[in-house]
């Protein structure tokens, strides 16, 4: 069996490549710059772009399954449907697709709406699929390291009620399971952990781990979008703002039954946000000592 992995150089995709390789599954990783891709020994790397049909036709030749992961980009729907459609025509036997938790509850969020459209396409055609719907990634908060350490603030406007979150490594492990094992055909898994994170709660965890006061800056979405627009393209700042505002206004919490199902899929309890924070700070401290 050979699996084609898209997004193979990203946080989730790279872990999927490694996980499949460790299980003895033949892996072909697609990368825009294959010459600079770092993969485990024995993994085939091919050049390709999800907006270039010819490169995708070449990449899917001879593969049995597809791991489909798209970055948050302006043309995300196009970048998903091209490889899906080509894989379908090529007779690929299974597609594992990374969507997002409660995607259909947030159709006003551009990249959520794209994922709903891809899910609908998978339901419409006869290719066996697994849809993974991960919640907020713990690893999103690694991007605010400087603000935590230097300014002492937790700026992610996630509110005070509690939203569901997951470690990206658990997402990759779930994907690996669905690709390497049978029994996951035409299943949709909500990938959530027991952690229901809040702005003040996360600030308290970072305060404890860093040994300094970290303050939650609240959820003024106009101000947050304006600030993000200085660092990201305007469309992406708007997309992220709409997503986070939706979490706060409509809720993004999971339940014990969903956590139990993830635990059964993985064979162990998913990681907690608290453990992620402790691990991150330990890694930062170790880096400073080098």
Secondary structure, 3 states (H helix, E strand, C coil): CEEEECCCCCHHHHHHHHHHHHCCCEEEEEECCHHHCCCCCCCEEEECCCCCHHHHHHHHCCCCEEEECCCCCCCHHHHHHHHHHHHHHCCCCEEEEECCCCHHHCCCCHHHHHHHHHHHHHHHCCCCEEEEEECEEHHHHHHHHHHHHHHCEECCCCCCCCEEEECHHHHHHHHHHHHHCCCCCCEEEEECCCCEECHHHHHHHHHHHHCCCCEECCCCHHHHHHHHCCCCCHHHHHHHHHHHHHHHHHCECCCHHHHHHHHHHHCCCCCCHHHHHHHHHHHHHHHHHC
